[in-house]
Amino acid sequence: MRTFLKYLGALAAILCCFGRSAYPQSYGLQVAGSEVVQDERTGIDLSPGGSLCLGQDFELSFDLGFVPDQVDYFGYIVRIIDSRKQNIDLIYDKDASIKRHLRLVMGEVSVSFPYNIDKSDYFNGWLKISFRYSGKNNLLTFTAGGGKYTIKLGQPLDDCVNIFFGANTFADFQTTDVPPMRLRDIGIRKNNKLKYHWPLDDATGTGIKDLVSGSMAMISNPQWIRQKHTKWKMLADFTVRGPVSVAFDEGNDRVYIVGTDSMYRYSVRHDSLSGVSYRSGHQNVLLGSQSYVNARNGKLYTIYIDQDMVSVYDPAERRWSRNFSLPDPLTNYWHYNKFYSPGEDAFYLFGGYGHFMYKNTLQRLDMATGKKSMVKYSGDFFTPRYLAGLGTTENGAYIIGGYGSNKGKQILKSRNLYDLLYYDRKLNRFKRIYELKPVPEDFVFGNSIVIDEKEGVYYGLVFPKHKFKSTLQLVKGSLSKPVLERLGDEIPFQFQDIRSYADLFYSKQLNRFVAASLYLDDNDVTHVGIFSLSSPALAGVPVRGAAVSQVRRFLYPAITVLVLLAAGLFFYYTRRKKSGLQPPRLNHKQPADTQISNDHTPVIPENGQPHHANIVYLFGDFQIVDKDGTDITRQFTPLVKELFLILLLYNLRWERGISSEKLKEMLWPDKSAESASNNRSVNIAKLKALLDRMGNCHMSNDTGTWRMLIDHSSIYIDYYDYLAIVRDKKGINEEKIAKLAAIGQRGNILANLNYEWLDTFKSETANEVTDTFIHFINTINLQEHPELIIQVASYIFNFDPVNEDAMILKCRALVHLGKHSLAKATFENFRQEYRAIYNEEFNYDFKSVLR
């Protein structure tokens, strides 16, 4: 299954360059424009520090979309500038007197298109745009929105050009006039052959590598669309005196926080928090109460079951209909579930916990009469519980999970529950649908789940109740079968049973999940957190995980064939699946014993630990030893350490320095220019003092950028040696593979550190190491060197434990040596890892692997 998905991913990446993608708007780059200050606007430089030499026949294509509901859209979308300073610009002109706002600018000449491009194409979706230049006739052809426009340039373009999207600081063409827009799938064809492709499908980072030739582009102030689908954004974090309750207004996309003296309202749509005091005076908010916004009339209801009443808040009048009584004993219904039935104007209240008893009661609260009654239901057993998740449908509600016991008593086999039930309001029956399989760590649910009946799925927040420092995790489950998928990253959550509360909402208008967390501390202060995640939510894993981007890169030579056979791809996969697993290709020849072509040959002992001082380890845990052999790692403060790693990695990886402005953006984004400059000076002074202990390692700012000057003959840096190996695959042999394995045995790069900018380095390192091993293993003759295949396969598993090619080759090599039981154990371990990571079974059996 994974192999098929790799081919499909490669094909989809190429199709993006030729036509509008049908893939949901869950990847790309959101370009910050006029809605933020100039220093925070986004720009893309496709050839940082140089230019792209494309000759006299090239085509630039990309997908464009505009961010809706913004005030000002004027600005530069893309600029093409040749070495003679001749420019071709695509701009959005907001002049109200014109109808066609997309315009071409060449030098000092502005040209409008002779046909209209529907604004809905790029405000509501993606517009495919391309520039095709033919030097033979000096013609530029612009294509967009189904139309084509060709114009003859005044002067031919030079062979080499610079291409910028959004803001740039290039010579006389620098600009911060940028429209709020979205970009994805930037492609460049040279002589009708795909030369570069930047999908912009990353989730983090400012450096992006194209999938064809590995060319690096740089982005300033990126806002990754995929990150909006994988990483929860904190919208608000504040405190309120006393207990509170929370509710969501679906019609206006507002989160209400009900306090004792004021109503707090967070607008998800406008990213604003406001609060108003009650005209009706102090309102008692009792622990265990819950709130709900009626979408029909916009009024907010607060329910406290123990007093058999509902208090209604009118936002227009800022008044409550009634107040709850004090003092009141602790509720019998902590963390109950509820849903509102508009046709009946009544609430249905499920379960809860109080005074050492779990409840399986179903109560109905009639809003017209104000009376509450017990509902005698039928059907499958509804286990007494609390901390369950509930989601409504037209005729009832789904309830999943929670914590409770069969007899309701806390002392009698209390346990986590994982059953999904449906309550049919018309039939007044519970139906048990399934029970989730056991999980590695027990969890309970936030109060609400979001139901998508059309897709047959639900979304909910889960968290372990046995931890105070807990986390909320979004999950996606099926309404018909017991499967569960983790989506997005985790939200920090302090859970102390009756003092905490979590809920999940969904905005249909904004296509966003909204999460709310509450925690009442010992000082009677509630900590409120509000978060959002764009839909469709995606699994919270690096976009450029080890295998996918590398497979896409090496499949480009075969893309033409894949495009022609796209219609038959699924048929091919189905037929292949029936006929058995296909083996990875083996070349029946010995690897050539050639030398690394660059000047620096890494020298690493067998165990990967050089026996001298002046060491910088970046693989595994960060460690640095000075020229006297003293470990000075702990003398690096967190900020000095991050500063050092930024300077070192930027210099080693891209062989260039980093500007002071970029350092401010990465390390001191919230400080003024003067404050950031002071901080930079202080920390660079500290860093220089530490580097003096290394000897031949210095810092320089002579060229206007900060650079590291290192004598690699006297200072060992494992990352430097790693780069020398992976950048010369033609010279790979057994010795260098062993050295690469020795470097990697400490773990992935800076495994103990987590910086947002570091994610790109980590994913690229894992990709390159795995790719180098795979490249080498495919040159080994299985019949002659099975032991070597087993060793290299083990190296691969250190970075990619579910690499199918490595597993297949290792099993076959073991069988060739007569070690059948070890081969079977290798296969079973692989299946377990595969199941744990992908939450599905590996589709092939042991016999298929050996064919």
C-alpha atoms as one frame of an Amber mdcrd trajectory, in Angstrom:
protein
   0.000   0.000   0.000   2.753   2.471   0.867   4.568   1.765  -2.395   1.425
   2.535  -4.371   0.936   5.761  -2.429   4.508   6.814  -3.196   3.883   6.462
  -6.935   0.586   8.254  -6.626   2.253  11.081  -4.647   4.911  11.463  -7.304
   2.322  11.644 -10.038   0.235  14.187  -8.134   3.274  16.422  -7.623   3.865
  16.588 -11.366   0.246  17.040 -12.317   0.250  20.179 -10.166   2.671  21.710
 -12.675   0.367  21.083 -15.650  -3.149  21.819 -14.466  -5.270  22.788 -11.534
  -4.975  20.373  -8.656  -8.042  18.719  -7.202  -6.214  18.179  -3.921  -7.827
  20.029  -0.987  -6.344  23.383  -0.031  -4.212  21.823   2.687  -0.771  22.731
   1.413   0.972  25.731  -0.043   2.369  28.993   1.297   0.231  31.810   2.633
   1.960  35.078   1.810   1.608  37.767   4.459   1.015  41.104   2.760  -0.596
  44.411   3.579  -2.378  42.975   6.621   0.946  42.978   8.549   3.764  45.511
   8.949   6.492  45.617   6.275   9.064  43.638   8.278   6.671  40.688   8.572
   5.685  40.359   4.904   6.496  37.193   2.999   8.878  36.811   0.091  10.305
  33.909  -1.939  13.703  34.049  -3.621  14.104  31.099  -6.004  17.875  31.568
  -6.310  19.262  33.133  -3.112  22.694  34.599  -3.672  22.671  33.802  -7.387
  20.435  33.497 -10.422  18.639  30.869 -12.504  20.171  30.335 -15.934  17.218
  29.174 -18.013  18.377  30.039 -21.510  16.038  31.334 -24.197  13.167  28.869
 -23.835  11.570  28.504 -20.413   8.207  28.452 -18.662   7.366  29.519 -15.115
   4.115  28.171 -13.660   2.431  28.328 -10.262  -0.932  28.195  -8.514  -2.282
  31.464  -7.096  -5.023  32.143  -4.596  -5.958  35.253  -2.627  -6.753  35.332
   1.089 -10.386  36.483   1.410 -11.781  39.272   3.597  -8.693  41.526   3.463
  -8.701  45.303   3.019  -5.833  45.890   0.569  -4.722  43.570  -2.237  -2.342
  45.857  -4.100   1.134  44.490  -4.731   3.587  42.313  -6.603   2.733  38.662
  -7.122   5.885  37.672  -9.018   8.865  39.527 -10.514  11.254  38.170 -13.170
  14.449  40.235 -13.471  17.306  39.449 -15.841  20.971  40.354 -15.469  20.444
  43.526 -17.528  17.841  44.715 -14.981  14.930  44.128 -17.332  11.827  43.253
 -15.321   8.563  41.437 -15.955   6.058  41.788 -13.102   2.631  40.382 -12.388
   0.791  42.736 -10.033  -2.660  43.183  -8.569  -3.860  46.729  -9.220  -6.635
  47.733  -6.819  -7.686  50.755  -8.899 -11.500  50.827  -8.543 -11.915  52.353
 -12.014 -10.647  49.209 -13.790 -12.276  45.803 -14.086  -9.207  43.691 -14.811
  -6.998  43.950 -11.744  -4.266  41.464 -12.694  -1.743  43.353 -14.834   1.645
  42.797 -16.461   4.357  45.417 -15.973   7.473  45.421 -18.188   9.888  48.176
 -17.313   7.731  51.292 -17.201   4.948  49.854 -19.368   1.763  48.456 -17.816
  -0.398  46.053 -19.831  -3.877  44.798 -19.012  -5.085  41.483 -20.403  -7.554
  41.512 -23.318  -9.752  38.992 -21.530 -11.308  38.899 -18.080 -10.080  36.513
 -15.364 -12.881  35.618 -12.996 -11.921  36.835  -9.511 -13.657  33.831  -7.981
 -10.971  31.644  -9.567  -8.308  32.996  -7.256 -10.369  34.234  -4.294 -12.259
  30.969  -3.786  -9.796  28.463  -5.186  -6.538  28.131  -7.082  -5.725  29.826
 -10.394  -3.089  28.167 -12.571  -0.754  30.818 -14.050   2.167  30.387 -16.429
   4.733  32.603 -18.188   6.287  31.094 -21.322   9.292  32.899 -22.849  10.575
  32.109 -26.334  13.838  33.864 -27.075  13.690  32.803 -30.714  10.841  35.251
 -31.352  11.299  37.314 -28.155   7.705  36.489 -27.175   6.211  36.228 -23.706
   2.991  34.205 -23.405   0.872  34.621 -20.274  -1.733  31.939 -19.544  -4.382
  32.087 -16.811  -8.072  31.382 -16.304  -8.482  29.562 -19.596  -7.109  32.495
 -21.613  -3.784  33.169 -23.290  -2.053  36.474 -24.072   1.184  36.876 -26.073
   3.283  40.033 -26.231   6.600  40.844 -27.874   9.207  42.181 -25.459  11.134
  45.368 -26.197  14.474  43.687 -25.483  15.309  39.956 -25.303  15.723  38.493
 -21.833  19.197  37.466 -20.764  19.904  33.751 -20.228  20.020  34.197 -16.432
  17.203  35.665 -14.318  16.151  36.204 -10.719  12.594  35.284  -9.770  10.865
  36.664  -6.674   7.384  36.148  -5.277   6.013  38.753  -2.866   8.469  40.927
  -0.953  12.134  41.131  -1.936  15.258  43.196  -1.232  16.908  42.800  -4.638
  18.883  45.886  -5.736  16.650  48.551  -7.344  13.622  46.244  -7.382  13.062
  45.755  -3.652   9.471  46.048  -2.523   7.156  45.324   0.385   3.969  45.913
  -1.632   2.496  42.428  -1.405  -1.111  41.227  -1.739  -2.351  38.739   0.901
  -2.190  35.599  -1.223  -1.534  31.873  -1.384   1.008  30.100  -3.595   1.812
  26.498  -4.384   3.432  24.248  -6.997   6.032  26.580  -8.476   7.524  24.864
 -11.512  10.062  25.875 -14.154  10.485  24.084 -17.459  13.572  24.598 -19.606
  13.363  23.573 -23.268  10.079  21.772 -22.438  11.768  19.689 -19.737  10.905
  20.104 -16.061  13.937  21.714 -14.447  12.672  22.825 -11.016   9.635  22.081
  -8.880   8.877  23.578  -5.477   5.500  22.135  -4.343   5.492  24.373  -1.236
   4.083  21.436   0.708   6.305  21.956   3.746   5.012  22.579   7.246   8.009
  24.424   8.698  11.258  26.075   7.678  12.540  28.931   5.558  14.715  26.914
   3.155  12.954  24.717   0.591  14.606  22.339  -1.853  13.133  21.680  -5.279
  12.333  18.055  -6.035  14.095  17.786  -9.390  17.603  19.187  -9.025  17.795
  19.955  -5.297  18.046  23.716  -5.821  17.397  25.670  -2.614  14.945  28.568
  -2.446  14.592  30.826   0.588  11.421  32.209   2.133  11.175  35.140   4.493
   8.318  35.184   7.028   6.666  31.962   5.789   3.129  31.048   6.774   2.822
  27.403   5.775  -0.704  26.317   4.887   0.034  22.721   5.809   1.105  23.884
   9.246  -2.364  25.363   9.687  -3.670  21.809   9.137  -1.159  20.067  11.409
  -0.367  22.519  14.192  -2.911  24.004  16.570  -2.736  27.781  16.700  -3.246
  29.399  20.087  -5.893  32.064  19.591  -6.245  33.234  23.172  -4.671  32.496
  26.550  -6.046  34.439  29.520  -7.322  34.080  33.066 -10.673  34.834  34.684
 -11.413  35.171  38.385 -13.626  32.308  39.629 -15.139  29.323  37.799 -16.346
  29.705  34.197 -18.132  27.719  31.497 -17.638  27.751  27.726 -19.911  27.652
  24.661 -19.602  28.144  20.885 -21.800  30.297  18.658 -21.704  28.453  15.300
 -23.548  31.197  13.421 -21.007  33.902  14.270 -17.912  31.761  14.993 -17.574
  33.032  18.544 -16.371  31.303  21.689 -18.193  32.505  24.822 -16.550  32.306
  28.236 -19.167  32.720  30.944 -17.757  34.473  34.025 -19.357  35.665  37.225
 -19.230  39.396  36.403 -18.604  39.503  32.673 -19.172  37.618  29.432 -15.985
  37.150  27.391 -16.321  36.673  23.666 -13.581  35.542  21.309 -14.274  36.021
  17.593 -12.484  33.287  15.639 -13.355  35.051  12.390 -11.791  38.378  13.388
  -9.173  37.093  15.858 -10.336  39.406  18.626 -11.221  39.061  22.306 -13.756
  41.299  24.013 -15.658  41.349  27.272 -18.779  43.041  28.596 -20.120  43.294
  32.124 -23.619  42.069  32.963 -26.369  44.634  33.338 -28.224  42.108  35.471
 -25.439  42.111  38.069 -23.315  39.333  39.524 -24.074  35.883  38.104 -23.252
  32.772  40.093 -21.303  30.277  37.947 -21.366  26.955  39.776 -18.689  24.301
  39.401 -19.928  21.625  37.005 -22.307  23.882  35.062 -22.229  23.861  31.248
 -23.308  26.358  28.601 -24.784  26.208  25.098 -25.574  28.803  22.378 -28.922
  28.408  20.630 -28.186  28.925  16.910 -31.805  29.938  16.242 -32.046  32.924
  18.551 -28.404  33.596  19.466 -29.111  33.284  23.200 -26.825  31.445  25.588
 -28.110  28.839  28.054 -26.270  27.789  31.212 -27.380  24.505  32.786 -26.840
  23.317  36.326 -28.519  19.929  36.672 -28.630  19.795  40.482 -30.871  22.895
  40.704 -33.146  21.708  37.863 -32.867  24.975  36.040 -31.459  26.842  33.058
 -30.453  30.481  33.054 -30.740  32.279  29.680 -28.400  35.104  28.675 -29.501
  37.673  26.104 -26.358  39.132  24.404 -28.275  42.169  23.131 -29.615  43.046
  26.578 -26.592  41.681  28.449 -28.929  40.199  31.058 -29.504  36.788  32.623
 -33.015  35.450  33.092 -32.275  34.071  36.569 -29.471  33.328  38.989 -28.320
  30.088  40.560 -28.560  29.665  44.320 -25.658  29.745  46.754 -24.343  27.968
  48.673 -24.699  24.735  46.774 -23.058  21.357  47.466 -20.788  19.888  44.805
 -22.674  18.597  41.794 -23.639  14.976  41.190 -23.026  15.394  37.466 -19.430
  16.371  36.716 -18.527  16.148  33.026 -21.967  15.077  31.857 -22.877  15.236
  28.168 -25.725  17.137  26.557 -27.477  17.939  23.324 -30.233  20.346  22.408
 -33.280  19.245  20.408 -34.593  22.338  18.560 -37.903  20.714  17.592 -38.733
  20.002  21.214 -36.947  23.033  22.669 -35.409  20.644  25.190 -32.021  19.490
  26.419 -31.052  15.825  26.830 -28.467  15.251  29.590 -26.379  12.048  29.745
 -24.381  10.480  32.591 -21.928  12.367  34.799 -20.083  11.724  38.034 -20.434
  12.824  41.640 -19.906  11.600  45.187 -18.054   8.447  44.083 -20.802   7.391
  41.687 -20.846   7.274  37.865 -24.240   7.893  36.283 -25.992   6.348  33.299
 -29.110   8.468  33.685 -30.785  10.231  30.771 -32.598  13.411  31.759 -34.759
  15.740  29.681 -34.956  19.454  30.484 -37.941  21.148  28.875 -37.212  24.812
  28.155 -40.887  25.750  27.751 -41.973  24.490  31.165 -38.580  24.602  32.917
 -39.188  21.077  34.205 -36.660  18.251  34.274 -37.632  14.579  34.006 -35.891
  11.213  33.936 -36.128   9.381  30.614 -36.551   5.618  30.714 -34.671   4.370
  27.686 -34.266   0.918  26.140 -31.734  -0.917  23.987 -28.107  -1.765  24.715
 -26.532  -1.134  28.100 -25.292   2.424  28.636 -22.408   1.984  31.079 -22.362
   4.615  33.848 -19.663   7.123  32.922 -18.294  10.611  32.714 -15.611  12.251
  30.520 -17.267  10.891  27.367 -17.600  12.672  24.030 -20.990  13.427  22.457
 -21.925  14.587  18.966 -25.410  15.304  17.676 -27.314  14.256  14.568 -30.783
  15.212  13.376 -32.463  12.384  15.288 -30.115  11.730  18.192 -26.514  11.614
  19.301 -23.361   9.508  19.251 -21.570   8.943  22.564 -18.067   7.500  22.800
 -15.666   6.527  25.535 -15.284   7.980  28.975 -14.518   6.511  32.370 -16.832
   4.537  34.635 -17.923   1.118  35.872 -20.697  -1.339  35.163 -22.395  -0.822
  38.521 -21.674   2.879  38.745 -19.619   2.666  41.934 -16.132   4.149  41.795
 -14.745   1.373  44.012 -15.983  -1.429  41.715 -13.710  -1.955  38.721 -13.576
   1.580  37.412 -11.993   1.627  33.967 -11.618   3.499  30.696 -14.458   2.921
  28.238 -14.014   2.778  24.469 -17.472   1.886  23.178 -19.382   3.937  20.598
 -23.154   4.117  21.113 -25.943   5.854  19.259 -28.980   7.235  21.059 -32.048
   7.418  18.807 -34.253  10.164  20.195 -37.387   9.041  18.343 -37.075   5.386
  19.364 -35.613   6.288  22.788 -33.045   3.493  22.380 -29.300   3.040  22.775
 -27.490   0.981  20.175 -23.928  -0.192  20.720 -21.981   0.110  17.454 -18.505
  -1.114  18.368 -15.690  -0.947  20.901 -12.260   0.459  20.069  -9.315  -1.893
  20.344  -6.922  -1.558  23.323  -4.547   1.405  23.078  -0.979   1.866  24.432
  -2.074   4.666  26.801  -5.614   4.994  28.130  -7.536   8.130  27.286 -10.877
   9.857  27.759 -12.685  12.384  25.570 -13.338  16.098  25.602 -17.027  16.906
  26.119 -18.072  17.189  22.447 -17.257  15.322  19.267 -17.880  16.668  15.762
 -20.000  14.399  13.558 -19.678  14.184   9.769 -22.446  11.795   8.779 -21.788
  12.257   5.055 -18.254  10.902   5.421 -19.222   8.521   8.211 -16.633   9.875
  10.655 -16.325  11.808  13.889 -13.603  14.057  15.340 -12.832  14.385  19.026
 -10.254  15.461  21.579  -8.695  12.739  23.717  -6.338  12.973  26.689  -4.971
  10.724  29.472  -6.826  11.426  32.705  -4.085   9.987  34.920  -1.736  12.921
  34.222  -1.900  16.487  35.508   0.416  17.771  32.780  -1.646  16.196  30.079
  -2.199  16.947  26.386  -5.232  17.155  24.119  -4.974  15.193  20.880  -7.400
  15.497  17.958  -8.518  12.112  16.626 -10.636  10.992  13.709 -12.761   7.889
  14.059 -15.285   5.957  12.047 -19.025   5.817  12.832 -19.164   2.186  11.706
 -15.854   0.433  12.474 -13.318   0.588  15.346 -10.479   2.630  13.843  -8.844
   5.781  15.148  -6.384   8.212  13.583  -4.351  10.929  15.302  -4.456  14.327
  13.588  -2.475  17.496  14.237  -0.081  18.086  17.096  -0.872  18.107  20.805
  -2.311  20.910  22.936  -0.904  21.288  26.475  -3.673  20.640  29.002  -3.668
  20.708  32.794  -6.117  18.090  34.014  -7.265  17.816  37.601 -10.561  15.995
  37.234 -13.377  18.298  38.410 -11.219  21.438  38.041 -10.612  20.977  34.305
 -12.734  20.904  31.176 -12.062  20.498  27.441 -14.374  20.887  24.470 -14.219
  20.739  20.679 -16.243  22.807  18.191 -16.291  23.190  14.422 -16.797  26.279
  12.258 -18.416  25.324   8.961 -17.930  28.820   7.579 -14.203  28.978   8.352
 -13.516  25.235   7.962 -11.736  25.187  11.293 -11.736  23.090  14.425 -11.840
  25.151  17.604 -10.706  23.721  20.937 -11.236  25.225  24.380  -9.538  24.230
  27.625 -10.331  25.386  31.176  -8.405  24.854  34.404  -9.400  26.289  37.793
  -6.293  26.632  39.995  -6.013  26.669  43.795  -6.281  30.470  43.832  -9.765
  30.362  42.304  -8.489  31.587  38.921  -9.526  29.874  35.702  -6.930  29.540
  32.949  -8.611  29.702  29.548  -7.040  28.457  26.309  -8.634  28.739  22.856
  -7.021  27.066  19.835  -7.824  26.485  16.158  -6.792  24.000  13.463  -7.734
  24.272   9.793  -9.720  21.511   8.135  -8.977  19.019   6.722  -6.791  18.207
   9.704  -3.671  16.262   8.767  -1.468  13.908  10.713   1.106  15.842  12.725
   4.216  14.398  11.035   6.938  16.123   9.018   5.861  16.666   5.441   9.211
  15.598   4.088   9.321  12.360   6.053  12.084   9.989   5.062  10.639   8.253
   2.065   8.113  10.335   0.210  10.123  13.304  -1.007  13.050  11.129  -2.066
  10.821   8.805  -4.023   9.219  11.774  -5.741  12.605  13.194  -6.605  13.961
  10.025  -8.215  10.761   9.281 -10.104  10.925  12.482 -12.130  12.769  10.840
 -15.051   9.825   8.456 -15.386   7.075  11.031 -14.903   6.186  11.357 -18.578
   5.339   7.664 -18.672   3.399   7.906 -15.409   1.317  10.809 -16.682   0.383
   8.890 -19.835  -0.541   5.873 -17.738  -2.326   7.804 -14.977  -5.717   6.397
 -15.911  -4.344   2.878 -15.610  -2.383   3.364 -12.397  -5.012   1.959 -10.085
  -5.571  -0.998 -12.389  -1.825  -1.645 -12.412  -1.630  -1.553  -8.639  -4.603
  -3.877  -8.230  -3.123  -6.395 -10.663   0.262  -6.123  -8.922  -1.323  -6.699
  -5.544  -3.010  -9.882  -6.774   0.163 -11.249  -8.326   2.302 -10.677  -5.225
   4.822  -8.223  -3.851   7.364  -6.934  -6.364  11.001  -7.049  -5.234  13.286
  -4.053  -5.215  15.666  -4.027  -8.183  19.139  -5.450  -7.566  22.177  -4.772
  -9.744  24.345  -7.882  -9.914  27.691  -6.168  -9.595  30.150  -5.185  -6.928
  30.138  -1.541  -5.770  33.013   0.402  -7.294  35.779   1.253  -4.867  36.135
   4.910  -5.836  37.143   7.862  -3.698  35.067  10.849  -2.636  35.487  13.483
  -5.316  35.738  16.561  -3.112  38.815  17.664  -1.227  37.672  16.607   2.219
  37.703  12.900   3.045  36.117  12.112   6.414  38.266  10.242   8.897  36.178
   8.438  11.493  37.190   5.422  13.602  35.062   2.276  13.510  33.011   3.318
  16.539  32.337   6.800  15.163  34.151   8.517  18.048  37.277  10.479  16.982
  40.042  10.139  19.567  41.004  13.800  19.905  39.783  17.090  21.329  38.003
  19.877  19.437  34.824  17.922  18.717  31.326  19.104  17.811  28.687  16.389
  17.760  25.380  17.339  16.121  24.078  13.825  15.577  22.234  12.520  18.639
  22.518  14.836  21.630  24.396  18.094  21.076  27.899  17.893  22.541  31.014
  20.062  22.206  34.539  19.435  23.529  37.238  22.140  23.531  40.889  21.921
  22.444  41.932  20.762  25.943  39.487  17.854  25.872  37.018  19.499  28.278
  33.313  19.004  27.627  31.881  22.554  27.548  28.351  21.639  26.407  26.716
  22.835  29.618  28.420  26.216  29.401  26.193  27.061  26.426  23.054  28.791
  27.681  19.879  27.870  25.744  20.029  31.086  23.712  23.766  30.938  23.014
  23.368  27.290  22.008  20.595  28.086  19.522  22.595  31.023  18.126  25.654
  28.795  17.653  23.644  26.052  15.933  21.967  28.499  13.542  25.305  29.985
  12.504  27.002  26.608  12.212  24.274  24.823  10.242  23.622  27.709   7.867
  27.331  27.873   7.096  27.847  24.119   6.692  24.634  23.281   4.881  24.373
  26.222   2.511  27.925  27.587   2.719  26.773  31.109   3.375  26.214  33.411
   6.314  23.047  34.732   7.869  21.965  38.341   8.200  21.317  40.184  11.450
  17.713  40.690  10.315  17.248  36.939   9.906  18.718  36.308  13.356  16.235
  38.785  14.824  13.371  37.008  13.069  14.462  33.624  14.399  15.600  34.498
  17.924  14.040  37.829  18.952  10.876  38.238  16.836   8.967  40.085  19.561
  11.672  42.638  20.333  12.316  46.041  18.811  15.245  46.465  16.419  17.306
  48.190  19.126  16.517  45.585  21.755  17.260  42.735  19.346  20.574  44.356
  18.411  21.567  44.608  22.083  20.603  40.990  22.712  22.516  39.871  19.643
  25.668  41.745  20.709  25.581  40.301  24.230  25.058  36.709  23.100  27.588
  36.863  20.267  30.170  38.092  22.791  29.365  35.073  24.986  29.610  32.749
  21.994  32.963  34.168  20.877  34.390  33.545  24.343  33.341  29.891  24.137
  34.638  29.472  20.585  38.031  30.826  21.660  38.382  27.590  23.640  38.119
  25.642  20.357  41.107  27.354  18.777  40.612  27.547  15.017  36.954  28.541
  15.049  35.987  32.180  14.646  33.048  34.386  13.695  33.034  37.059  11.014
  30.641  39.786   9.890  32.916  41.345   7.265  30.526  40.686   4.358  27.404
  41.936   6.131  26.336  38.426   7.136  27.440  36.347  10.114  29.745  33.502
   9.116  31.641  30.738  10.931  35.300  30.344   9.931  36.384  26.824  10.850
  39.599  24.890  10.253  38.164  21.430   9.643  41.616  19.860   9.752  41.816
  20.628  13.483  38.126  20.607  14.508  35.973  17.522  13.985  32.270  18.176
  13.211  30.277  15.041  12.437  27.738  16.965  10.337  30.535  18.218   8.051
  31.709  14.647   7.408  28.117  13.492   6.884  27.648  16.126   4.160  30.835
  15.014   2.407  29.504  11.454   2.173  25.887  12.018   1.143  26.766  14.637
  -1.469  28.898  12.195  -3.425  26.747   9.127  -4.081  28.844   8.127  -7.103
  31.795   7.590  -4.803  29.909   5.561  -2.213  31.554   2.302  -1.168  31.417
  -0.077   1.758  33.936   1.885   3.810  32.043   5.147   3.497  28.728   3.445
   4.256  30.260   2.131   7.482  31.467   5.639   8.341  28.029   7.101   7.666
  26.496   4.435   9.899  29.024   5.276  12.622  28.002   8.927  12.478  24.306
   8.065  12.540  24.522   5.585  15.392  24.169   8.487  17.842  20.700   9.238
  16.395  19.247  11.868  14.086  20.632  15.389  14.078  20.170  17.252  17.394
  17.659  14.677  18.604  17.356  16.323  22.031  16.502  19.787  20.689  13.318
  21.187  19.175  13.424  24.476  17.286  10.956  25.354  14.564  13.736  26.233
  12.109  15.500  22.932  12.857  12.685  20.747  11.477  13.872  21.223   7.901
  17.408  20.136   8.782  16.126  17.066  10.626  13.855  15.859   7.827  16.460
  16.506   5.127  19.109  14.655   7.111  16.892  11.592   7.598  15.996  11.675
   3.900  19.603  11.919   2.727  20.949   9.230   5.031  18.216   6.768   4.064
  18.573   7.604   0.397  22.331   7.036   0.498  21.899   3.634   2.133  19.186
   2.653  -0.372  21.380   3.786  -3.272  24.217   1.586  -2.035  22.172  -1.477
  -1.113  20.753  -1.639  -4.630  24.291  -2.131  -5.979  24.999  -5.236  -3.884
  24.827  -8.752  -5.354  22.569 -10.788  -3.039  24.149 -14.103  -4.027  27.686
 -12.947  -3.272  27.290 -10.548  -0.338  24.180 -11.381   1.743  25.919 -10.369
   5.004  26.578  -6.879   3.654  22.929  -6.493   2.639  21.856  -7.479   6.169
  24.219  -4.919   7.691  23.131  -2.058   5.433  19.454  -2.913   5.940  20.023
  -2.604   9.691  21.551   0.838   9.114  18.424   1.877   7.195  16.129   0.706
   9.995  17.879   3.087  12.416  16.408   5.997  10.419  13.321   4.396   8.831
  12.019   1.393  10.816   9.305   0.667   8.216  11.381   0.833   5.051   9.910
  -1.934   2.890  12.889  -2.323   0.564  15.278  -2.811   3.483  12.980  -5.375
   5.118  12.545  -7.374   1.890  16.259  -7.477   1.129  17.214  -8.375   4.700
  14.692 -11.233   4.815  15.922 -12.613   1.496  19.544 -12.324   2.547  18.845
 -14.173   5.811  16.999 -16.941   3.958  19.897 -17.199   1.519  22.171 -17.830
   4.536  19.743 -20.466   5.848  18.614 -18.295   8.797  14.893 -18.780   8.253
  13.817 -18.115  11.847  15.724 -14.807  11.900  14.145 -13.833   8.585  10.683
 -14.554   9.978  11.467 -12.583  13.162  12.647  -9.628  11.034   9.390  -9.724
   9.093   7.232  -9.912  12.238   9.086  -7.005  13.862   8.515  -4.988  10.695
   4.781  -5.790  10.746   4.492  -4.646  14.360   6.305  -1.374  13.644   4.165
  -0.838  10.538   0.952  -1.398  12.514   2.064   0.923  15.322   2.983   3.771
  12.940   0.234   3.542  10.300  -2.562   1.976  12.359  -3.156  -0.579   9.618
  -1.886  -4.022   8.713   0.954  -4.622   6.266  -0.742  -6.106   3.221   1.708
  -8.896   2.375   2.635 -12.121   4.094   6.060 -13.610   4.637   5.920 -15.825
   1.560   5.128 -12.860  -0.686   8.191 -11.043   0.620  10.465 -13.930  -0.350
   9.206 -14.257  -3.951
